Amino acid sequence: MEAFEILDVKEFTKKLFMTDLFDKFSVIEAEFTTFVKFDIGGKLNKAYFDEVQDRSFCTWSELRHICFEIIKGKRTPTAFKLVLKFSEEFSKRWIGENTAKDIEADMYLNIRYADKKLELISSFSPKTFLLERDILHVFDTYVKDMFKKINITLVESGSDNEG
């Protein structure tokens, strides 16, 4: 787990809310504070659907336009928080490509905006205890590289060095 600051808030929020870059992520929770606080739980209400759902959470693509409607306007939200989860398929494939060990884990991006500051926390959450922690650092590096590819600069929190 590593904490970063995203320096270009405007560019990142544009990519988050106005492009499909994060659409495949599951939304665990979303919270927006504008004139009121909006709390969105991403857990699907399976009784709502006619067909059987093989997933537990909605995707960012299903909520992105709703969340954008909440925050758009002349005034910037005072705060927002998103917990996005990499898909199980991606997580399994990524773990298989990055270690020979049999590890089951969930991988998250925690995005927090408050006090005109945008933070990202990468989180690799193994389902069992790991003695060897190398994979956690590999995941943090992957997240840094992922953001670099979309031209978003991450700076390690508490550091003046670019990540």
C-alpha positions, 0 to 999 in steps of 0.5 A: 500500500502506497499513498500518492498525491495527484498533482494535476487535479483537473486533468485527472478528474477529467479522465476519471469522469469524462473518459472510459479509462476506469470503466471496468473497475468495480465501485465499492463505494463513492462519496461526494460532498457538494451542497449535501453529502451523497453516499453511494454503495456499489453493491448490486441489489440483485433482486432488482434484475430479471437476470441472475448477476454473477457479480457483486458490485456495479462498475464505474461505467454504470455509475460514472455519468451519475457521479458526474452529474453530482459534481458538475457545475460552477462550484467544485465539490468540497470532497469526494472519495472513491474506492475502485476495485480491479476486476477479479479476472484482471487481478488473477491474471496480474498476480499470475504474471508477477509471482509464481506463488499461489496468491488470492488477493483483491486490488484497489485504488482509493481516491480521495479529494479534500482541501483542494488536494487529490490523493490516491492509495494503492491497496493490494489486499491478500485474502491470506497472510503473506510472509513475503511482501514483494508482491505489494511493492510490485503492485505499487510500482504497477499503479505508478506505471499505470498512471504514468501511461495516462500522463498523470503524475503521482508524487509519493505523499510526504515526498518531493520526488515524482513517482 
